[in-house]
Amino acid sequence: MTDVMWGNRPPPALEGGASLVGRWTPGSAAELTRSRRSLATALATEQAAGTVAGGAVERLLLVFEEVGSNALRHGGGPVEITLTRTPTHWLLEVSDAAPDVGPAPAVDRDAALGGLGLYVVARVCGAHGWFSDGVRKTVWARVDHTRAEAPAEVVDALPKPRLAATRRHQPCR
């Protein structure tokens, strides 16, 4: 299931008109949150001007925090985050020093124990994946800023977490 949801593939090629929004190197969860807040402030102008669809900034900020915190917890430092903007989407790339360990969505885990962030990220992005150059792993996510939500066809094609509470059970007799 990991390869279906989080395949080892390069990010999409950047369209013409791409520009760097920012780079961050958080060393802790607190630094990551401060970086997300500074990004939110920087994007507030675009959101207020209506140059991005409602909900797009919130989706990007969620992905920024989820993927960044996974890199801090499960990857190796230093963590590097790069955000690029094209006319239709943002491309978030988060790299760490764990080149052989790809994203692994939680399976059969109670949602109260966490570990469902990769499912959330997959559901709010237009595309996502990861790749390794042998030295660093990069997890990437494309967040369409021209849409209020991720494309329905992308969301519908994703596997769902297999939790005991959501499985069909035989009726009690």
MOQUI-V84164 format. One record per backbone hydrogen bond with DSSP energy under -0.5 kcal/mol. NH is the residue of the N-H (numbers start at 1). CO is the residue of the C=O. If there is no record, write none. Layout:
NH&CO ; NH&CO
//
This chain:
5&1 ; 6&2 ; 9&7 ; 9&130 ; 18&15 ; 19&85 ; 21&83 ; 22&83 ; 24&81 ; 32&28 ; 33&29 ; 34&30 ; 35&31 ; 36&32 ; 37&33 ; 38&34 ; 39&35 ; 40&36 ; 41&37 ; 42&38 ; 43&39 ; 44&40 ; 45&41 ; 47&43 ; 48&44 ; 49&45 ; 50&46 ; 50&47 ; 51&46 ; 52&46 ; 53&145 ; 56&53 ; 57&53 ; 59&55 ; 60&56 ; 61&57 ; 62&58 ; 63&59 ; 64&60 ; 65&61 ; 66&62 ; 67&63 ; 68&63 ; 68&64 ; 69&65 ; 70&66 ; 71&67 ; 72&68 ; 73&69 ; 74&70 ; 75&70 ; 75&71 ; 79&26 ; 80&95 ; 81&24 ; 82&93 ; 83&22 ; 84&91 ; 85&19 ; 86&89 ; 87&16 ; 90&143 ; 91&84 ; 92&90 ; 92&141 ; 93&82 ; 94&139 ; 95&80 ; 95&93 ; 96&137 ; 97&76 ; 101&98 ; 102&100 ; 106&115 ; 108&162 ; 113&110 ; 114&111 ; 119&116 ; 120&116 ; 121&117 ; 122&118 ; 123&119 ; 124&120 ; 124&121 ; 125&121 ; 126&142 ; 127&142 ; 129&140 ; 130&7 ; 131&138 ; 133&136 ; 137&96 ; 138&131 ; 139&94 ; 140&129 ; 141&92 ; 142&127 ; 143&90 ; 143&141 ; 144&142 ; 145&88 ; 146&88 ; 154&151 ; 155&151 ; 156&152 ; 157&153 ; 158&154 ; 158&155 ; 163&161 ; 166&163 ; 167&163 ; 167&164
//
